[in-house]
Amino acid sequence: MQELEEAKQEMDRAKEAIENHNASLPELARQMKAAQDQSRPASARLLEHQEAEERSKTAIRDLEKGQRNWIDSYLEPVKLDRLLRLMKQNEGKFRSPPVGPLGRHIKLLKPEWGSILEKQSGQSMNAFIVRSKADQLLLSNLMKDAGWYVTFSKNRNQGD
Protein backbone atom coordinates (compact mmCIF):
# COMPACT_ATOMS: atom_id res chain seq x y z
CA MET A 1 0.00 0.00 0.00
CA GLN A 2 2.84 2.32 0.86
CA GLU A 3 4.50 1.66 -2.50
CA LEU A 4 1.21 2.33 -4.24
CA GLU A 5 0.79 5.60 -2.33
CA GLU A 6 4.38 6.65 -3.21
CA ALA A 7 3.77 5.78 -6.86
CA LYS A 8 0.59 7.94 -6.86
CA GLN A 9 2.51 10.85 -5.32
CA GLU A 10 5.26 10.43 -7.90
CA MET A 11 2.61 10.35 -10.63
CA ASP A 12 1.00 13.52 -9.25
CA ARG A 13 4.39 15.27 -9.22
CA ALA A 14 5.04 14.14 -12.79
CA LYS A 15 1.58 15.40 -13.91
CA GLU A 16 2.25 18.73 -12.21
CA ALA A 17 5.62 18.99 -13.93
CA ILE A 18 3.98 18.21 -17.29
CA GLU A 19 1.30 20.86 -16.68
CA ASN A 20 3.96 23.43 -15.75
CA HIS A 21 5.91 22.61 -18.92
CA ASN A 22 2.75 22.74 -21.02
CA ALA A 23 1.83 26.10 -19.48
CA SER A 24 5.21 27.56 -20.44
CA LEU A 25 5.08 26.23 -24.03
CA PRO A 26 3.07 29.16 -25.54
CA GLU A 27 5.55 31.71 -24.10
CA LEU A 28 8.51 29.68 -25.34
CA ALA A 29 6.89 29.36 -28.77
CA ARG A 30 6.33 33.15 -28.86
CA GLN A 31 9.95 33.77 -27.90
CA MET A 32 11.14 31.30 -30.53
CA LYS A 33 9.03 33.00 -33.23
CA ALA A 34 10.36 36.43 -32.20
CA ALA A 35 13.94 35.15 -32.37
CA GLN A 36 13.30 33.65 -35.82
CA ASP A 37 11.75 36.93 -37.01
CA GLN A 38 14.82 38.81 -35.80
CA SER A 39 17.22 36.35 -37.39
CA ARG A 40 15.68 36.47 -40.89
CA PRO A 41 16.88 39.99 -41.80
CA ALA A 42 20.27 39.27 -40.27
CA SER A 43 20.49 36.05 -42.27
CA ALA A 44 19.55 37.91 -45.45
CA ARG A 45 22.20 40.57 -44.77
CA LEU A 46 24.74 37.86 -44.02
CA LEU A 47 23.95 36.17 -47.34
CA GLU A 48 24.27 39.50 -49.20
CA HIS A 49 27.64 40.16 -47.57
CA GLN A 50 28.84 36.64 -48.33
CA GLU A 51 27.85 37.10 -51.99
CA ALA A 52 29.58 40.50 -52.11
CA GLU A 53 32.67 38.96 -50.54
CA GLU A 54 32.68 36.20 -53.14
CA ARG A 55 32.30 38.75 -55.97
CA SER A 56 35.21 40.74 -54.52
CA LYS A 57 37.37 37.64 -54.25
CA THR A 58 36.55 36.75 -57.85
CA ALA A 59 37.40 40.28 -58.98
CA ILE A 60 40.71 40.14 -57.11
CA ARG A 61 41.54 36.77 -58.68
CA ASP A 62 40.68 38.15 -62.12
CA LEU A 63 42.84 41.22 -61.56
CA GLU A 64 45.72 39.10 -60.33
CA LYS A 65 45.45 36.92 -63.42
CA GLY A 66 45.22 39.99 -65.65
CA GLN A 67 42.00 38.78 -67.23
CA ARG A 68 39.99 41.96 -66.84
CA ASN A 69 39.52 44.68 -69.38
CA TRP A 70 41.40 47.86 -68.36
CA ILE A 71 38.15 49.85 -68.59
CA ASP A 72 36.71 47.76 -65.74
CA SER A 73 39.19 49.33 -63.32
CA TYR A 74 37.41 52.69 -63.68
CA LEU A 75 34.52 53.72 -61.46
CA GLU A 76 31.97 53.85 -64.30
CA PRO A 77 33.27 51.52 -67.02
CA VAL A 78 30.04 51.58 -69.05
CA LYS A 79 30.15 55.38 -69.39
CA LEU A 80 33.86 55.36 -70.20
CA ASP A 81 33.33 52.70 -72.85
CA ARG A 82 30.50 54.79 -74.33
CA LEU A 83 32.78 57.85 -74.38
CA LEU A 84 35.62 55.97 -76.08
CA ARG A 85 33.22 54.66 -78.74
CA LEU A 86 31.89 58.21 -79.32
CA MET A 87 35.46 59.50 -79.62
CA LYS A 88 36.24 56.77 -82.16
CA GLN A 89 33.12 57.68 -84.18
CA ASN A 90 34.12 61.37 -84.17
CA GLU A 91 37.83 60.75 -84.69
CA GLY A 92 38.05 62.86 -87.85
CA LYS A 93 36.59 65.92 -86.12
CA PHE A 94 39.52 66.30 -83.70
CA ARG A 95 42.55 68.32 -84.77
CA SER A 96 44.62 65.95 -82.68
CA PRO A 97 43.17 62.92 -80.89
CA PRO A 98 42.74 63.38 -77.12
CA VAL A 99 45.02 61.37 -74.87
CA GLY A 100 43.35 59.55 -72.04
CA PRO A 101 42.06 58.66 -69.73
CA LEU A 102 45.41 59.43 -68.14
CA GLY A 103 45.24 56.48 -65.77
CA ARG A 104 45.42 54.21 -68.81
CA HIS A 105 48.95 55.44 -69.46
CA ILE A 106 50.31 54.85 -65.96
CA LYS A 107 51.85 51.56 -64.91
CA LEU A 108 52.22 51.02 -61.20
CA LEU A 109 55.55 49.33 -60.48
CA LYS A 110 54.91 48.79 -56.77
CA PRO A 111 51.29 47.97 -55.78
CA GLU A 112 51.79 49.37 -52.27
CA TRP A 113 52.01 52.85 -53.85
CA GLY A 114 48.55 52.55 -55.38
CA SER A 115 46.66 54.31 -52.59
CA ILE A 116 49.22 57.14 -52.47
CA LEU A 117 49.01 57.65 -56.24
CA GLU A 118 45.22 57.56 -56.08
CA LYS A 119 45.09 60.16 -53.28
CA GLN A 120 47.58 62.48 -54.97
CA SER A 121 46.20 62.26 -58.49
CA GLY A 122 42.49 62.17 -57.64
CA GLN A 123 40.23 62.72 -60.63
CA SER A 124 43.14 63.44 -62.98
CA MET A 125 43.45 59.69 -63.67
CA ASN A 126 40.05 60.00 -65.39
CA ALA A 127 41.00 63.12 -67.37
CA PHE A 128 41.95 63.52 -71.02
CA ILE A 129 44.55 65.84 -72.54
CA VAL A 130 43.64 67.87 -75.61
CA ARG A 131 45.72 70.22 -77.76
CA SER A 132 43.18 72.88 -78.67
CA LYS A 133 40.10 74.67 -77.45
CA ALA A 134 38.13 73.20 -80.37
CA ASP A 135 39.15 69.69 -79.37
CA GLN A 136 38.25 70.49 -75.77
CA LEU A 137 34.76 71.64 -76.78
CA LEU A 138 34.21 68.58 -78.96
CA LEU A 139 35.42 66.24 -76.24
CA SER A 140 33.32 68.07 -73.66
CA ASN A 141 30.19 67.49 -75.75
CA LEU A 142 31.05 63.84 -76.21
CA MET A 143 31.61 63.51 -72.46
CA LYS A 144 28.19 65.00 -71.79
CA ASP A 145 26.62 62.60 -74.29
CA ALA A 146 28.34 59.66 -72.59
CA GLY A 147 27.61 60.89 -69.05
CA TRP A 148 31.36 61.05 -68.29
CA TYR A 149 32.18 64.22 -66.35
CA VAL A 150 35.82 64.92 -65.47
CA THR A 151 38.25 67.81 -65.61
CA PHE A 152 40.40 68.77 -68.59
CA SER A 153 44.16 69.14 -68.77
CA LYS A 154 45.31 71.25 -71.69
CA ASN A 155 48.80 71.23 -73.19
CA ARG A 156 49.62 74.94 -73.14
CA ASN A 157 52.64 74.60 -75.44
CA GLN A 158 50.57 73.66 -78.46
CA GLY A 159 47.19 74.51 -79.94
CA ASP A 160 44.91 77.53 -79.29
mmCIF file of the C-alpha atoms, coordinates in Angstrom:
data_MODEL
# 
_entry.id   MODEL 
# 
loop_
_atom_site.group_PDB 
_atom_site.id 
_atom_site.type_symbol 
_atom_site.label_atom_id 
_atom_site.label_alt_id 
_atom_site.label_comp_id 
_atom_site.label_asym_id 
_atom_site.label_entity_id 
_atom_site.label_seq_id 
_atom_site.pdbx_PDB_ins_code 
_atom_site.Cartn_x 
_atom_site.Cartn_y 
_atom_site.Cartn_z 
_atom_site.occupancy 
_atom_site.B_iso_or_equiv 
_atom_site.pdbx_formal_charge 
_atom_site.auth_seq_id 
_atom_site.auth_comp_id 
_atom_site.auth_asym_id 
_atom_site.auth_atom_id 
_atom_site.pdbx_PDB_model_num 
ATOM 1   C CA . MET A 1 1   ? 0.000  0.000  0.000   1.00 0.00 ? 1   MET A CA 1 
ATOM 2   C CA . GLN A 1 2   ? 2.838  2.316  0.857   1.00 0.00 ? 2   GLN A CA 1 
ATOM 3   C CA . GLU A 1 3   ? 4.495  1.663  -2.504  1.00 0.00 ? 3   GLU A CA 1 
ATOM 4   C CA . LEU A 1 4   ? 1.206  2.331  -4.240  1.00 0.00 ? 4   LEU A CA 1 
ATOM 5   C CA . GLU A 1 5   ? 0.795  5.601  -2.329  1.00 0.00 ? 5   GLU A CA 1 
ATOM 6   C CA . GLU A 1 6   ? 4.381  6.648  -3.213  1.00 0.00 ? 6   GLU A CA 1 
ATOM 7   C CA . ALA A 1 7   ? 3.770  5.785  -6.855  1.00 0.00 ? 7   ALA A CA 1 
ATOM 8   C CA . LYS A 1 8   ? 0.588  7.935  -6.858  1.00 0.00 ? 8   LYS A CA 1 
ATOM 9   C CA . GLN A 1 9   ? 2.507  10.853 -5.316  1.00 0.00 ? 9   GLN A CA 1 
ATOM 10  C CA . GLU A 1 10  ? 5.259  10.431 -7.901  1.00 0.00 ? 10  GLU A CA 1 
ATOM 11  C CA . MET A 1 11  ? 2.606  10.346 -10.634 1.00 0.00 ? 11  MET A CA 1 
ATOM 12  C CA . ASP A 1 12  ? 1.000  13.525 -9.246  1.00 0.00 ? 12  ASP A CA 1 
ATOM 13  C CA . ARG A 1 13  ? 4.390  15.270 -9.219  1.00 0.00 ? 13  ARG A CA 1 
ATOM 14  C CA . ALA A 1 14  ? 5.043  14.136 -12.792 1.00 0.00 ? 14  ALA A CA 1 
ATOM 15  C CA . LYS A 1 15  ? 1.576  15.399 -13.907 1.00 0.00 ? 15  LYS A CA 1 
ATOM 16  C CA . GLU A 1 16  ? 2.245  18.729 -12.210 1.00 0.00 ? 16  GLU A CA 1 
ATOM 17  C CA . ALA A 1 17  ? 5.617  18.992 -13.934 1.00 0.00 ? 17  ALA A CA 1 
ATOM 18  C CA . ILE A 1 18  ? 3.983  18.214 -17.289 1.00 0.00 ? 18  ILE A CA 1 
ATOM 19  C CA . GLU A 1 19  ? 1.297  20.860 -16.677 1.00 0.00 ? 19  GLU A CA 1 
ATOM 20  C CA . ASN A 1 20  ? 3.963  23.428 -15.751 1.00 0.00 ? 20  ASN A CA 1 
ATOM 21  C CA . HIS A 1 21  ? 5.906  22.612 -18.916 1.00 0.00 ? 21  HIS A CA 1 
ATOM 22  C CA . ASN A 1 22  ? 2.747  22.739 -21.021 1.00 0.00 ? 22  ASN A CA 1 
ATOM 23  C CA . ALA A 1 23  ? 1.833  26.103 -19.482 1.00 0.00 ? 23  ALA A CA 1 
ATOM 24  C CA . SER A 1 24  ? 5.210  27.563 -20.437 1.00 0.00 ? 24  SER A CA 1 
ATOM 25  C CA . LEU A 1 25  ? 5.079  26.231 -24.034 1.00 0.00 ? 25  LEU A CA 1 
ATOM 26  C CA . PRO A 1 26  ? 3.074  29.163 -25.536 1.00 0.00 ? 26  PRO A CA 1 
ATOM 27  C CA . GLU A 1 27  ? 5.547  31.706 -24.096 1.00 0.00 ? 27  GLU A CA 1 
ATOM 28  C CA . LEU A 1 28  ? 8.505  29.681 -25.337 1.00 0.00 ? 28  LEU A CA 1 
ATOM 29  C CA . ALA A 1 29  ? 6.887  29.356 -28.772 1.00 0.00 ? 29  ALA A CA 1 
ATOM 30  C CA . ARG A 1 30  ? 6.328  33.145 -28.858 1.00 0.00 ? 30  ARG A CA 1 
ATOM 31  C CA . GLN A 1 31  ? 9.954  33.768 -27.904 1.00 0.00 ? 31  GLN A CA 1 
ATOM 32  C CA . MET A 1 32  ? 11.145 31.297 -30.534 1.00 0.00 ? 32  MET A CA 1 
ATOM 33  C CA . LYS A 1 33  ? 9.032  32.998 -33.233 1.00 0.00 ? 33  LYS A CA 1 
ATOM 34  C CA . ALA A 1 34  ? 10.364 36.434 -32.195 1.00 0.00 ? 34  ALA A CA 1 
ATOM 35  C CA . ALA A 1 35  ? 13.938 35.148 -32.368 1.00 0.00 ? 35  ALA A CA 1 
ATOM 36  C CA . GLN A 1 36  ? 13.302 33.648 -35.819 1.00 0.00 ? 36  GLN A CA 1 
ATOM 37  C CA . ASP A 1 37  ? 11.753 36.931 -37.006 1.00 0.00 ? 37  ASP A CA 1 
ATOM 38  C CA . GLN A 1 38  ? 14.815 38.811 -35.797 1.00 0.00 ? 38  GLN A CA 1 
ATOM 39  C CA . SER A 1 39  ? 17.221 36.353 -37.388 1.00 0.00 ? 39  SER A CA 1 
ATOM 40  C CA . ARG A 1 40  ? 15.682 36.468 -40.885 1.00 0.00 ? 40  ARG A CA 1 
ATOM 41  C CA . PRO A 1 41  ? 16.883 39.994 -41.799 1.00 0.00 ? 41  PRO A CA 1 
ATOM 42  C CA . ALA A 1 42  ? 20.270 39.267 -40.269 1.00 0.00 ? 42  ALA A CA 1 
ATOM 43  C CA . SER A 1 43  ? 20.490 36.048 -42.274 1.00 0.00 ? 43  SER A CA 1 
ATOM 44  C CA . ALA A 1 44  ? 19.547 37.905 -45.450 1.00 0.00 ? 44  ALA A CA 1 
ATOM 45  C CA . ARG A 1 45  ? 22.204 40.566 -44.770 1.00 0.00 ? 45  ARG A CA 1 
ATOM 46  C CA . LEU A 1 46  ? 24.744 37.862 -44.021 1.00 0.00 ? 46  LEU A CA 1 
ATOM 47  C CA . LEU A 1 47  ? 23.952 36.168 -47.337 1.00 0.00 ? 47  LEU A CA 1 
ATOM 48  C CA . GLU A 1 48  ? 24.273 39.498 -49.199 1.00 0.00 ? 48  GLU A CA 1 
ATOM 49  C CA . HIS A 1 49  ? 27.637 40.163 -47.570 1.00 0.00 ? 49  HIS A CA 1 
ATOM 50  C CA . GLN A 1 50  ? 28.841 36.643 -48.330 1.00 0.00 ? 50  GLN A CA 1 
ATOM 51  C CA . GLU A 1 51  ? 27.854 37.099 -51.991 1.00 0.00 ? 51  GLU A CA 1 
ATOM 52  C CA . ALA A 1 52  ? 29.582 40.500 -52.113 1.00 0.00 ? 52  ALA A CA 1 
ATOM 53  C CA . GLU A 1 53  ? 32.668 38.956 -50.540 1.00 0.00 ? 53  GLU A CA 1 
ATOM 54  C CA . GLU A 1 54  ? 32.679 36.199 -53.143 1.00 0.00 ? 54  GLU A CA 1 
ATOM 55  C CA . ARG A 1 55  ? 32.304 38.746 -55.970 1.00 0.00 ? 55  ARG A CA 1 
ATOM 56  C CA . SER A 1 56  ? 35.210 40.736 -54.523 1.00 0.00 ? 56  SER A CA 1 
ATOM 57  C CA . LYS A 1 57  ? 37.366 37.637 -54.250 1.00 0.00 ? 57  LYS A CA 1 
ATOM 58  C CA . THR A 1 58  ? 36.549 36.750 -57.852 1.00 0.00 ? 58  THR A CA 1 
ATOM 59  C CA . ALA A 1 59  ? 37.397 40.284 -58.981 1.00 0.00 ? 59  ALA A CA 1 
ATOM 60  C CA . ILE A 1 60  ? 40.709 40.137 -57.110 1.00 0.00 ? 60  ILE A CA 1 
ATOM 61  C CA . ARG A 1 61  ? 41.543 36.773 -58.683 1.00 0.00 ? 61  ARG A CA 1 
ATOM 62  C CA . ASP A 1 62  ? 40.685 38.149 -62.117 1.00 0.00 ? 62  ASP A CA 1 
ATOM 63  C CA . LEU A 1 63  ? 42.839 41.221 -61.557 1.00 0.00 ? 63  LEU A CA 1 
ATOM 64  C CA . GLU A 1 64  ? 45.723 39.101 -60.331 1.00 0.00 ? 64  GLU A CA 1 
ATOM 65  C CA . LYS A 1 65  ? 45.447 36.923 -63.417 1.00 0.00 ? 65  LYS A CA 1 
ATOM 66  C CA . GLY A 1 66  ? 45.219 39.994 -65.645 1.00 0.00 ? 66  GLY A CA 1 
ATOM 67  C CA . GLN A 1 67  ? 42.004 38.777 -67.232 1.00 0.00 ? 67  GLN A CA 1 
ATOM 68  C CA . ARG A 1 68  ? 39.990 41.957 -66.838 1.00 0.00 ? 68  ARG A CA 1 
ATOM 69  C CA . ASN A 1 69  ? 39.517 44.685 -69.381 1.00 0.00 ? 69  ASN A CA 1 
ATOM 70  C CA . TRP A 1 70  ? 41.395 47.855 -68.355 1.00 0.00 ? 70  TRP A CA 1 
ATOM 71  C CA . ILE A 1 71  ? 38.152 49.846 -68.585 1.00 0.00 ? 71  ILE A CA 1 
ATOM 72  C CA . ASP A 1 72  ? 36.708 47.759 -65.739 1.00 0.00 ? 72  ASP A CA 1 
ATOM 73  C CA . SER A 1 73  ? 39.186 49.325 -63.318 1.00 0.00 ? 73  SER A CA 1 
ATOM 74  C CA . TYR A 1 74  ? 37.409 52.693 -63.679 1.00 0.00 ? 74  TYR A CA 1 
ATOM 75  C CA . LEU A 1 75  ? 34.523 53.718 -61.461 1.00 0.00 ? 75  LEU A CA 1 
ATOM 76  C CA . GLU A 1 76  ? 31.974 53.853 -64.303 1.00 0.00 ? 76  GLU A CA 1 
ATOM 77  C CA . PRO A 1 77  ? 33.268 51.519 -67.024 1.00 0.00 ? 77  PRO A CA 1 
ATOM 78  C CA . VAL A 1 78  ? 30.041 51.582 -69.050 1.00 0.00 ? 78  VAL A CA 1 
ATOM 79  C CA . LYS A 1 79  ? 30.148 55.379 -69.389 1.00 0.00 ? 79  LYS A CA 1 
ATOM 80  C CA . LEU A 1 80  ? 33.856 55.362 -70.201 1.00 0.00 ? 80  LEU A CA 1 
ATOM 81  C CA . ASP A 1 81  ? 33.330 52.698 -72.849 1.00 0.00 ? 81  ASP A CA 1 
ATOM 82  C CA . ARG A 1 82  ? 30.500 54.785 -74.327 1.00 0.00 ? 82  ARG A CA 1 
ATOM 83  C CA . LEU A 1 83  ? 32.781 57.855 -74.383 1.00 0.00 ? 83  LEU A CA 1 
ATOM 84  C CA . LEU A 1 84  ? 35.617 55.971 -76.079 1.00 0.00 ? 84  LEU A CA 1 
ATOM 85  C CA . ARG A 1 85  ? 33.217 54.662 -78.736 1.00 0.00 ? 85  ARG A CA 1 
ATOM 86  C CA . LEU A 1 86  ? 31.892 58.210 -79.325 1.00 0.00 ? 86  LEU A CA 1 
ATOM 87  C CA . MET A 1 87  ? 35.464 59.497 -79.621 1.00 0.00 ? 87  MET A CA 1 
ATOM 88  C CA . LYS A 1 88  ? 36.242 56.772 -82.165 1.00 0.00 ? 88  LYS A CA 1 
ATOM 89  C CA . GLN A 1 89  ? 33.123 57.677 -84.178 1.00 0.00 ? 89  GLN A CA 1 
ATOM 90  C CA . ASN A 1 90  ? 34.120 61.368 -84.173 1.00 0.00 ? 90  ASN A CA 1 
ATOM 91  C CA . GLU A 1 91  ? 37.831 60.750 -84.688 1.00 0.00 ? 91  GLU A CA 1 
ATOM 92  C CA . GLY A 1 92  ? 38.054 62.862 -87.851 1.00 0.00 ? 92  GLY A CA 1 
ATOM 93  C CA . LYS A 1 93  ? 36.591 65.917 -86.119 1.00 0.00 ? 93  LYS A CA 1 
ATOM 94  C CA . PHE A 1 94  ? 39.518 66.297 -83.702 1.00 0.00 ? 94  PHE A CA 1 
ATOM 95  C CA . ARG A 1 95  ? 42.545 68.324 -84.772 1.00 0.00 ? 95  ARG A CA 1 
ATOM 96  C CA . SER A 1 96  ? 44.625 65.955 -82.681 1.00 0.00 ? 96  SER A CA 1 
ATOM 97  C CA . PRO A 1 97  ? 43.169 62.925 -80.892 1.00 0.00 ? 97  PRO A CA 1 
ATOM 98  C CA . PRO A 1 98  ? 42.736 63.375 -77.120 1.00 0.00 ? 98  PRO A CA 1 
ATOM 99  C CA . VAL A 1 99  ? 45.024 61.372 -74.866 1.00 0.00 ? 99  VAL A CA 1 
ATOM 100 C CA . GLY A 1 100 ? 43.352 59.550 -72.036 1.00 0.00 ? 100 GLY A CA 1 
ATOM 101 C CA . PRO A 1 101 ? 42.058 58.661 -69.734 1.00 0.00 ? 101 PRO A CA 1 
ATOM 102 C CA . LEU A 1 102 ? 45.415 59.431 -68.142 1.00 0.00 ? 102 LEU A CA 1 
ATOM 103 C CA . GLY A 1 103 ? 45.239 56.481 -65.771 1.00 0.00 ? 103 GLY A CA 1 
ATOM 104 C CA . ARG A 1 104 ? 45.419 54.207 -68.806 1.00 0.00 ? 104 ARG A CA 1 
ATOM 105 C CA . HIS A 1 105 ? 48.955 55.442 -69.457 1.00 0.00 ? 105 HIS A CA 1 
ATOM 106 C CA . ILE A 1 106 ? 50.311 54.849 -65.964 1.00 0.00 ? 106 ILE A CA 1 
ATOM 107 C CA . LYS A 1 107 ? 51.846 51.564 -64.914 1.00 0.00 ? 107 LYS A CA 1 
ATOM 108 C CA . LEU A 1 108 ? 52.218 51.021 -61.195 1.00 0.00 ? 108 LEU A CA 1 
ATOM 109 C CA . LEU A 1 109 ? 55.546 49.335 -60.479 1.00 0.00 ? 109 LEU A CA 1 
ATOM 110 C CA . LYS A 1 110 ? 54.906 48.792 -56.772 1.00 0.00 ? 110 LYS A CA 1 
ATOM 111 C CA . PRO A 1 111 ? 51.292 47.966 -55.783 1.00 0.00 ? 111 PRO A CA 1 
ATOM 112 C CA . GLU A 1 112 ? 51.794 49.374 -52.275 1.00 0.00 ? 112 GLU A CA 1 
ATOM 113 C CA . TRP A 1 113 ? 52.008 52.848 -53.845 1.00 0.00 ? 113 TRP A CA 1 
ATOM 114 C CA . GLY A 1 114 ? 48.546 52.547 -55.379 1.00 0.00 ? 114 GLY A CA 1 
ATOM 115 C CA . SER A 1 115 ? 46.662 54.313 -52.586 1.00 0.00 ? 115 SER A CA 1 
ATOM 116 C CA . ILE A 1 116 ? 49.224 57.140 -52.471 1.00 0.00 ? 116 ILE A CA 1 
ATOM 117 C CA . LEU A 1 117 ? 49.005 57.652 -56.238 1.00 0.00 ? 117 LEU A CA 1 
ATOM 118 C CA . GLU A 1 118 ? 45.218 57.557 -56.084 1.00 0.00 ? 118 GLU A CA 1 
ATOM 119 C CA . LYS A 1 119 ? 45.090 60.156 -53.275 1.00 0.00 ? 119 LYS A CA 1 
ATOM 120 C CA . GLN A 1 120 ? 47.583 62.480 -54.972 1.00 0.00 ? 120 GLN A CA 1 
ATOM 121 C CA . SER A 1 121 ? 46.198 62.257 -58.486 1.00 0.00 ? 121 SER A CA 1 
ATOM 122 C CA . GLY A 1 122 ? 42.492 62.166 -57.644 1.00 0.00 ? 122 GLY A CA 1 
ATOM 123 C CA . GLN A 1 123 ? 40.229 62.716 -60.631 1.00 0.00 ? 123 GLN A CA 1 
ATOM 124 C CA . SER A 1 124 ? 43.135 63.440 -62.982 1.00 0.00 ? 124 SER A CA 1 
ATOM 125 C CA . MET A 1 125 ? 43.449 59.690 -63.672 1.00 0.00 ? 125 MET A CA 1 
ATOM 126 C CA . ASN A 1 126 ? 40.049 59.996 -65.389 1.00 0.00 ? 126 ASN A CA 1 
ATOM 127 C CA . ALA A 1 127 ? 40.997 63.118 -67.368 1.00 0.00 ? 127 ALA A CA 1 
ATOM 128 C CA . PHE A 1 128 ? 41.949 63.525 -71.022 1.00 0.00 ? 128 PHE A CA 1 
ATOM 129 C CA . ILE A 1 129 ? 44.549 65.837 -72.535 1.00 0.00 ? 129 ILE A CA 1 
ATOM 130 C CA . VAL A 1 130 ? 43.636 67.875 -75.610 1.00 0.00 ? 130 VAL A CA 1 
ATOM 131 C CA . ARG A 1 131 ? 45.720 70.216 -77.765 1.00 0.00 ? 131 ARG A CA 1 
ATOM 132 C CA . SER A 1 132 ? 43.183 72.878 -78.667 1.00 0.00 ? 132 SER A CA 1 
ATOM 133 C CA . LYS A 1 133 ? 40.096 74.666 -77.448 1.00 0.00 ? 133 LYS A CA 1 
ATOM 134 C CA . ALA A 1 134 ? 38.125 73.204 -80.366 1.00 0.00 ? 134 ALA A CA 1 
ATOM 135 C CA . ASP A 1 135 ? 39.151 69.686 -79.369 1.00 0.00 ? 135 ASP A CA 1 
ATOM 136 C CA . GLN A 1 136 ? 38.255 70.494 -75.766 1.00 0.00 ? 136 GLN A CA 1 
ATOM 137 C CA . LEU A 1 137 ? 34.762 71.644 -76.775 1.00 0.00 ? 137 LEU A CA 1 
ATOM 138 C CA . LEU A 1 138 ? 34.211 68.584 -78.963 1.00 0.00 ? 138 LEU A CA 1 
ATOM 139 C CA . LEU A 1 139 ? 35.422 66.238 -76.242 1.00 0.00 ? 139 LEU A CA 1 
ATOM 140 C CA . SER A 1 140 ? 33.322 68.069 -73.656 1.00 0.00 ? 140 SER A CA 1 
ATOM 141 C CA . ASN A 1 141 ? 30.193 67.492 -75.747 1.00 0.00 ? 141 ASN A CA 1 
ATOM 142 C CA . LEU A 1 142 ? 31.048 63.838 -76.210 1.00 0.00 ? 142 LEU A CA 1 
ATOM 143 C CA . MET A 1 143 ? 31.608 63.506 -72.457 1.00 0.00 ? 143 MET A CA 1 
ATOM 144 C CA . LYS A 1 144 ? 28.192 64.995 -71.787 1.00 0.00 ? 144 LYS A CA 1 
ATOM 145 C CA . ASP A 1 145 ? 26.617 62.595 -74.288 1.00 0.00 ? 145 ASP A CA 1 
ATOM 146 C CA . ALA A 1 146 ? 28.338 59.661 -72.589 1.00 0.00 ? 146 ALA A CA 1 
ATOM 147 C CA . GLY A 1 147 ? 27.612 60.893 -69.047 1.00 0.00 ? 147 GLY A CA 1 
ATOM 148 C CA . TRP A 1 148 ? 31.364 61.047 -68.295 1.00 0.00 ? 148 TRP A CA 1 
ATOM 149 C CA . TYR A 1 149 ? 32.184 64.221 -66.347 1.00 0.00 ? 149 TYR A CA 1 
ATOM 150 C CA . VAL A 1 150 ? 35.817 64.921 -65.471 1.00 0.00 ? 150 VAL A CA 1 
ATOM 151 C CA . THR A 1 151 ? 38.249 67.813 -65.608 1.00 0.00 ? 151 THR A CA 1 
ATOM 152 C CA . PHE A 1 152 ? 40.397 68.768 -68.589 1.00 0.00 ? 152 PHE A CA 1 
ATOM 153 C CA . SER A 1 153 ? 44.156 69.140 -68.773 1.00 0.00 ? 153 SER A CA 1 
ATOM 154 C CA . LYS A 1 154 ? 45.312 71.252 -71.693 1.00 0.00 ? 154 LYS A CA 1 
ATOM 155 C CA . ASN A 1 155 ? 48.799 71.227 -73.193 1.00 0.00 ? 155 ASN A CA 1 
ATOM 156 C CA . ARG A 1 156 ? 49.615 74.938 -73.142 1.00 0.00 ? 156 ARG A CA 1 
ATOM 157 C CA . ASN A 1 157 ? 52.635 74.600 -75.443 1.00 0.00 ? 157 ASN A CA 1 
ATOM 158 C CA . GLN A 1 158 ? 50.573 73.656 -78.465 1.00 0.00 ? 158 GLN A CA 1 
ATOM 159 C CA . GLY A 1 159 ? 47.185 74.515 -79.939 1.00 0.00 ? 159 GLY A CA 1 
ATOM 160 C CA . ASP A 1 160 ? 44.912 77.532 -79.294 1.00 0.00 ? 160 ASP A CA 1 
# 
